[in-house]
Amino acid sequence: MRSCTAAAHRISSAHTMSFDQNALDSLRIDRTQEPPQEPSRGIYRWFLATILALALIAAAYALLRDDAIEVSTATAVANSSTGATVLNASGYVTARRQATVSAKVTGKVAEVLIEEGMRVEAGQLLARLDDSSIRPLHALAQRQLEAAGKNLEEVEVRLAEARRNLRRMQQLRQDKLVSELQLDQAQSDAAALEARLDALESEVKVAAGTVRVREQDLDDLQVRAPFDGVVISKDAQPGEIVSPISAGGGFTRTGIATIVDMDSREIEIDVNEAFINRVRDGQRTEATLDAYPDWTIPSHVINIVPTADRQKATVRVRIGFDALDPRILPDMGVKVSFLEERKGSAAEHRSGVSVPASAVIEDGDGHYVWRVHGNKVERVAVSSGEERDGRVEVVSGIQAGDIVVAGPTPELRDGAKVKY
């Protein structure tokens, strides 16, 4: 009985241990296999990335977008206090003082010391010619001068001795110690040496003159500026032959460079003789260079050349600038307006600026323009005057040099950004 009970207890214990082991194995996590991902999670992440990229693109566009309004501009220029235009003409800027510099003699160019655009002073060395043939002649003349000088010194010494000998002979002759013949001989020697001295002095002068001639020949090989000016043309190079006279063969240069005195710039205009009665000396004019159409240059009539061109039926008029500017260059095209003097006192003359007519806008409150400051515009009320040649006189509101919008657009507002 006891053995049966023990056997049953062992069977029950074994069954219990087997059940517990199976339960534990069922609760163990198998880490060798990854849990499957849900498809919705990957789509969600892709959607978030797309939204973020679009947001970045939108922010970059907002930062880089250029919303400036493109406009055309013009500069307000000062008006002349004179009256209306009585005559318009065109011409060219010229220099009254201009020279093509050449050598005095024919020779080969050894060195050119200038370039176009260089400013030079009167007497400044521009170029040198080859002096290999003149230099030996100059040295020879100097040696001849030295030889003549030494001969002169020798004769001066001998003449001094002859004069001392003559004085002794005269004293001895008074004491009757020498004959009359010896005294005459001493006098002849002194006179001959005096004549020889005069001849040698002349030879020294001739030799000195020869040296000066050779020095002048050397100086003629150096080309110098005749006046202060600017080099506008370099016409020769080292190795070329230059001559003050044209050789006619095309291989000889006749000039080294062309120099212009920039202080002598003026305007030359050919006025039709039918309208020359509208021009007078000292008349106020306004010049406009073709290169700077928005720049009005105050000027005046220098004189009317008292002759007419029979072929063109024109009269030449010289116009002077009130003030010179580096932008004014010789041979530039220019248009000139001849102005009529206004009657009345200077106080009655209105002064202001002028702008293109398209820049002035009229509304119910008056006239205004769009003035540009940096890259923004502002609306400025103005008082306008008469219109002439496509420009309107502005008496107040803006000043000379202000930049205005020449062709306003409806999109313009105060503070709007513009580009031009």
C-alpha positions as CSV (number, residue, x, y, z in Angstrom):
1,M,0.0,0.0,0.0
2,R,2.7,2.4,0.9
3,S,4.6,1.6,-2.3
4,C,1.6,2.3,-4.4
5,T,1.1,5.7,-2.8
6,A,4.8,6.6,-3.5
7,A,4.5,5.5,-7.1
8,A,1.4,7.7,-7.6
9,H,3.2,10.7,-6.0
10,R,6.2,10.3,-8.4
11,I,3.9,10.1,-11.5
12,S,2.0,13.3,-10.3
13,S,5.2,15.2,-9.7
14,A,6.5,14.3,-13.2
15,H,3.3,15.4,-14.9
16,T,3.3,18.7,-13.0
17,M,6.9,19.5,-14.0
18,S,6.1,18.7,-17.7
19,F,3.1,21.1,-17.7
20,D,5.1,23.9,-16.1
21,Q,7.9,23.7,-18.7
22,N,5.4,23.8,-21.6
23,A,3.7,26.9,-20.1
24,L,7.0,28.7,-19.8
25,D,8.0,27.8,-23.4
26,S,4.8,29.3,-24.7
27,L,5.5,32.6,-22.9
28,R,9.1,33.0,-24.4
29,I,9.5,35.7,-27.1
30,D,11.2,34.5,-30.3
31,R,13.6,37.2,-31.2
32,T,15.0,35.6,-34.3
33,Q,12.1,37.0,-36.4
34,E,11.3,40.7,-36.8
35,P,7.6,41.7,-36.4
36,P,6.1,42.7,-39.7
37,Q,5.7,46.5,-40.3
38,E,2.4,47.9,-40.9
39,P,2.0,49.4,-44.4
40,S,0.2,52.5,-43.1
41,R,3.3,53.6,-41.1
42,G,5.6,53.8,-44.2
43,I,3.1,55.8,-46.1
44,Y,2.6,58.2,-43.3
45,R,6.4,58.8,-43.1
46,W,6.6,59.5,-46.8
47,F,3.7,61.9,-46.6
48,L,5.4,63.9,-43.8
49,A,8.6,64.1,-45.8
50,T,6.7,65.4,-48.8
51,I,4.9,68.0,-46.8
52,L,8.2,69.2,-45.2
53,A,9.9,69.5,-48.7
54,L,7.0,71.5,-50.1
55,A,7.2,73.8,-47.0
56,L,10.9,74.4,-47.6
57,I,10.4,75.1,-51.3
58,A,7.6,77.6,-50.5
59,A,9.8,79.4,-47.9
60,A,12.7,79.6,-50.3
61,Y,10.5,81.1,-53.0
62,A,9.1,83.6,-50.6
63,L,12.7,84.7,-49.7
64,L,14.1,84.7,-53.2
65,R,11.1,86.2,-55.0
66,D,11.8,89.6,-56.6
67,D,8.7,91.6,-56.5
68,A,10.4,94.9,-57.6
69,I,8.6,96.8,-60.4
70,E,10.8,97.4,-63.5
71,V,10.7,101.1,-64.5
72,S,12.6,103.5,-66.7
73,T,14.1,106.5,-65.1
74,A,15.4,110.0,-66.0
75,T,17.5,112.6,-64.2
76,A,16.2,116.1,-63.5
77,V,18.5,118.7,-65.0
78,A,18.8,122.3,-64.2
79,N,17.0,124.8,-66.4
80,S,18.7,127.8,-67.9
81,S,17.5,131.2,-66.7
82,T,17.3,132.2,-70.4
83,G,14.3,132.1,-72.6
84,A,13.0,129.8,-75.3
85,T,14.9,128.1,-78.0
86,V,15.2,130.2,-81.2
87,L,17.4,127.8,-83.2
88,N,18.6,124.2,-83.0
89,A,21.8,123.1,-84.7
90,S,24.3,120.2,-84.5
91,G,28.0,120.1,-84.8
92,Y,31.1,118.6,-83.2
93,V,33.4,119.2,-80.3
94,T,36.8,120.5,-81.5
95,A,40.1,121.5,-80.0
96,R,41.5,124.9,-81.1
97,R,44.9,123.8,-80.1
98,Q,45.9,120.5,-81.6
99,A,49.2,119.5,-83.2
100,T,50.8,116.5,-84.9
101,V,54.3,116.5,-83.5
102,S,57.2,115.5,-85.8
103,A,61.0,115.6,-85.7
104,K,62.8,118.6,-87.3
105,V,65.0,116.2,-89.4
106,T,64.6,112.9,-91.1
107,G,65.8,110.0,-89.1
108,K,65.1,106.6,-87.6
109,V,63.1,106.4,-84.4
110,A,65.2,105.0,-81.6
111,E,62.7,105.3,-78.7
112,V,59.1,106.4,-78.2
113,L,58.3,107.5,-74.6
114,I,54.5,108.2,-74.8
115,E,51.2,106.3,-75.1
116,E,47.7,107.3,-76.0
117,G,45.9,109.1,-73.2
118,M,49.1,110.2,-71.5
119,R,49.2,113.8,-70.3
120,V,52.3,115.7,-71.2
121,E,53.8,119.1,-70.4
122,A,55.4,121.7,-72.7
123,G,59.0,120.6,-73.4
124,Q,58.5,117.1,-72.3
125,L,60.5,114.5,-74.3
126,L,58.2,112.4,-76.5
127,A,60.7,110.4,-78.6
128,R,64.3,110.1,-79.7
129,L,65.8,109.6,-83.1
130,D,69.0,107.6,-83.8
131,D,72.0,109.8,-83.1
132,S,74.7,107.3,-84.2
133,S,75.8,109.5,-87.2
134,I,75.6,112.9,-85.4
135,R,77.3,111.9,-82.1
136,P,80.8,111.4,-83.7
137,L,80.6,114.8,-85.5
138,H,79.7,116.4,-82.2
139,A,82.7,114.8,-80.5
140,L,85.0,115.9,-83.4
141,A,83.8,119.5,-83.0
142,Q,84.5,119.4,-79.3
143,R,88.1,118.1,-79.9
144,Q,88.6,120.9,-82.5
145,L,87.5,123.5,-80.0
146,E,89.9,122.0,-77.4
147,A,92.8,122.2,-79.9
148,A,92.0,125.7,-80.8
149,G,91.9,126.7,-77.2
150,K,95.3,125.2,-76.5
151,N,96.9,126.9,-79.5
152,L,95.4,130.2,-78.2
153,E,97.0,129.6,-74.8
154,E,100.4,129.0,-76.4
155,V,100.2,132.2,-78.5
156,E,99.2,134.1,-75.4
157,V,102.3,132.9,-73.5
158,R,104.5,133.7,-76.5
159,L,103.0,137.2,-76.9
160,A,103.5,138.0,-73.2
161,E,107.2,137.1,-73.6
162,A,107.5,139.1,-76.8
163,R,106.0,142.1,-75.1
164,R,108.5,141.8,-72.2
165,N,111.3,141.5,-74.7
166,L,110.1,144.6,-76.5
167,R,110.1,146.7,-73.3
168,R,113.7,145.6,-72.5
169,M,114.8,146.5,-76.1
170,Q,113.2,149.9,-75.7
171,Q,115.0,150.5,-72.5
172,L,118.3,149.3,-73.9
173,R,117.8,151.4,-77.0
174,Q,117.4,154.5,-74.8
175,D,120.7,153.6,-73.2
176,K,122.1,153.0,-76.7
177,L,123.1,149.5,-75.8
178,V,121.3,147.8,-78.8
179,S,120.8,148.9,-82.4
180,E,117.7,150.2,-84.0
181,L,117.4,147.0,-86.0
182,Q,117.2,144.8,-82.9
183,L,114.4,147.1,-81.5
184,D,112.5,146.9,-84.8
185,Q,112.9,143.1,-84.7
186,A,111.4,142.9,-81.2
187,Q,108.5,145.1,-82.3
188,S,107.8,142.9,-85.3
189,D,107.8,139.8,-83.2
190,A,105.3,141.3,-80.8
191,A,103.0,142.5,-83.6
192,A,103.1,139.1,-85.3
193,L,102.1,137.3,-82.2
194,E,99.2,139.8,-81.6
195,A,97.9,139.1,-85.1
196,R,98.3,135.3,-84.5
197,L,96.4,135.7,-81.2
198,D,93.5,137.5,-83.0
199,A,93.4,134.7,-85.6
200,L,93.3,132.0,-83.0
201,E,90.6,133.7,-81.1
202,S,88.5,133.7,-84.2
203,E,89.3,130.0,-84.7
204,V,88.1,129.3,-81.2
205,K,84.9,131.1,-81.8
206,V,84.4,129.2,-85.0
207,A,85.1,125.9,-83.2
208,A,82.7,126.9,-80.5
209,G,80.0,127.7,-83.1
210,T,80.6,124.3,-84.7
211,V,80.0,122.6,-81.3
212,R,76.8,124.5,-80.9
213,V,75.6,123.5,-84.3
214,R,76.4,119.8,-83.5
215,E,74.6,120.2,-80.2
216,Q,71.6,121.6,-82.0
217,D,71.7,118.7,-84.4
218,L,71.6,116.3,-81.5
219,D,68.7,118.3,-79.9
220,D,66.8,118.1,-83.2
221,L,66.8,114.3,-82.8
222,Q,64.7,114.7,-79.6
223,V,61.0,115.3,-80.2
224,R,59.4,117.4,-77.5
225,A,55.9,118.5,-76.7
226,P,55.1,122.0,-77.9
227,F,52.5,122.6,-75.2
228,D,50.6,121.0,-72.3
229,G,48.1,118.5,-73.5
230,V,47.0,114.9,-73.9
231,V,48.3,112.4,-76.4
232,I,45.4,111.2,-78.5
233,S,47.4,109.3,-81.2
234,K,50.8,107.5,-81.2
235,D,51.8,107.4,-84.9
236,A,55.4,106.0,-84.9
237,Q,57.2,103.0,-83.5
238,P,61.0,102.4,-82.9
239,G,62.7,101.5,-86.1
240,E,60.5,103.5,-88.4
241,I,61.8,106.4,-90.4
242,V,60.2,109.8,-89.7
243,S,60.5,113.0,-91.7
244,P,59.0,116.5,-91.5
245,I,58.4,116.2,-95.2
246,S,56.3,113.5,-96.7
247,A,58.4,111.2,-98.9
248,G,55.4,110.1,-100.9
249,G,56.3,106.4,-100.9
250,G,54.2,105.5,-97.9
251,F,57.0,104.0,-95.8
252,T,58.1,107.3,-94.1
253,R,56.1,108.6,-91.1
254,T,55.5,112.3,-90.9
255,G,54.6,112.5,-87.3
256,I,55.4,110.9,-83.9
257,A,52.2,111.7,-82.0
258,T,49.1,114.0,-82.0
259,I,48.6,116.2,-78.9
260,V,45.5,118.0,-78.0
261,D,45.2,120.9,-75.5
262,M,42.1,119.8,-73.6
263,D,41.6,123.4,-72.2
264,S,40.9,124.6,-75.8
265,R,37.8,122.4,-76.3
266,E,34.9,124.2,-77.9
267,I,32.0,123.5,-80.4
268,E,32.0,124.2,-84.1
269,I,28.6,124.4,-85.8
270,D,27.6,125.2,-89.4
271,V,24.4,127.3,-89.2
272,N,22.3,127.7,-92.3
273,E,22.8,131.2,-93.6
274,A,19.0,131.7,-93.6
275,F,19.0,131.5,-89.8
276,I,22.2,133.2,-89.0
277,N,20.3,136.3,-88.0
278,R,19.1,134.5,-84.9
279,V,22.7,134.1,-83.6
280,R,24.8,136.8,-82.0
281,D,28.1,137.0,-80.1
282,G,27.8,136.1,-76.4
283,Q,24.3,134.5,-76.8
284,R,23.5,131.9,-74.3
285,T,23.2,128.3,-75.6
286,E,22.6,124.8,-74.2
287,A,24.7,121.9,-75.6
288,T,23.8,118.2,-75.4
289,L,26.3,115.6,-76.3
290,D,25.0,112.6,-78.3
291,A,26.8,110.4,-75.8
292,Y,24.9,111.9,-72.8
293,P,21.5,113.0,-74.0
294,D,20.2,113.7,-70.5
295,W,23.0,116.1,-69.7
296,T,22.5,119.7,-70.6
297,I,25.7,121.7,-70.7
298,P,25.6,125.5,-70.3
299,S,27.5,127.3,-73.1
300,H,27.7,130.5,-75.1
301,V,28.5,131.8,-78.5
302,I,32.2,132.8,-78.8
303,N,31.9,134.4,-82.2
304,I,30.5,134.1,-85.7
305,V,33.2,133.4,-88.3
306,P,32.8,136.3,-90.8
307,T,32.6,134.2,-94.0
308,A,30.1,131.8,-95.6
309,D,30.6,128.5,-97.3
310,R,29.3,128.9,-100.8
311,Q,28.9,125.2,-101.4
312,K,26.9,124.4,-98.3
313,A,25.3,127.9,-97.8
314,T,26.3,127.8,-94.1
315,V,28.2,130.1,-91.6
316,R,30.5,128.7,-89.0
317,V,29.7,129.5,-85.4
318,R,32.1,128.9,-82.5
319,I,30.5,127.8,-79.1
320,G,32.4,127.9,-75.8
321,F,31.6,125.8,-72.8
322,D,30.9,127.6,-69.5
323,A,32.8,124.9,-67.7
324,L,34.8,122.0,-69.1
325,D,34.2,118.4,-68.1
326,P,36.4,115.3,-68.6
327,R,33.4,113.6,-70.3
328,I,33.6,116.2,-73.2
329,L,35.9,114.7,-75.8
330,P,37.1,116.1,-79.1
331,D,35.2,115.0,-82.2
332,M,32.1,114.1,-80.2
333,G,28.7,114.9,-81.8
334,V,26.7,117.6,-80.1
335,K,23.4,119.4,-80.5
336,V,23.1,123.1,-79.5
337,S,20.0,125.1,-78.7
338,F,20.4,128.8,-79.1
339,L,18.3,130.6,-76.5
340,E,16.4,133.9,-76.6
341,E,17.1,136.2,-73.6
342,R,14.0,136.9,-71.5
343,K,12.9,140.4,-71.0
344,G,12.6,141.7,-67.5
345,S,14.6,141.5,-64.3
346,A,16.5,138.4,-63.2
347,A,14.0,138.0,-60.3
348,E,11.2,137.5,-62.8
349,H,13.0,134.6,-64.4
350,R,11.8,131.3,-63.1
351,S,14.5,128.8,-62.3
352,G,14.1,125.1,-61.7
353,V,14.6,121.8,-63.3
354,S,13.2,119.9,-66.3
355,V,12.1,116.3,-66.6
356,P,10.6,114.3,-69.5
357,A,7.0,115.1,-70.0
358,S,6.0,111.5,-69.4
359,A,7.3,111.7,-65.8
360,V,4.8,114.4,-64.7
361,I,1.4,113.0,-63.8
362,E,-1.8,115.1,-63.3
363,D,-4.6,114.2,-61.0
364,G,-7.4,116.0,-59.1
365,D,-4.9,117.4,-56.6
366,G,-2.4,118.7,-59.1
367,H,0.8,117.4,-60.6
368,Y,3.3,114.9,-59.1
369,V,6.2,112.7,-60.0
370,W,7.6,109.4,-58.7
371,R,11.1,110.1,-57.2
372,V,13.5,107.2,-56.8
373,H,15.5,106.7,-53.6
374,G,17.7,103.7,-53.8
375,N,15.3,100.9,-54.9
376,K,12.1,102.5,-53.7
377,V,9.9,105.3,-55.0
378,E,8.0,108.1,-53.3
379,R,5.2,110.3,-54.6
380,V,6.3,114.0,-54.7
381,A,4.0,116.9,-55.5
382,V,5.5,119.4,-58.0
383,S,4.7,122.7,-59.6
384,S,5.1,122.4,-63.3
385,G,5.7,125.0,-65.9
386,E,5.9,125.2,-69.7
387,E,6.6,122.1,-71.9
388,R,9.3,122.4,-74.5
389,D,10.9,119.7,-76.7
390,G,9.3,116.9,-74.8
391,R,10.4,118.1,-71.4
392,V,8.4,119.9,-68.7
393,E,9.8,122.6,-66.5
394,V,9.4,121.8,-62.8
395,V,9.5,124.9,-60.6
396,S,9.4,123.2,-57.2
397,G,9.2,119.8,-55.6
398,I,12.4,118.2,-56.9
399,Q,16.0,119.4,-57.4
400,A,18.6,118.9,-60.1
401,G,20.1,115.5,-60.0
402,D,17.0,113.8,-58.6
403,I,16.0,110.5,-60.4
404,V,12.4,110.2,-61.4
405,V,10.4,107.5,-63.1
406,A,10.1,108.5,-66.7
407,G,7.2,106.1,-67.5
408,P,5.1,105.6,-64.4
409,T,2.9,102.4,-64.2
410,P,-0.4,101.9,-62.3
411,E,1.4,99.5,-59.9
412,L,3.5,102.2,-58.4
413,R,2.8,103.0,-54.7
414,D,4.7,104.9,-52.0
415,G,7.5,102.8,-50.9
416,A,7.2,100.3,-53.7
417,K,10.4,98.5,-54.8
418,V,11.6,99.3,-58.3
419,K,14.5,98.2,-60.5
420,Y,15.9,100.1,-63.4
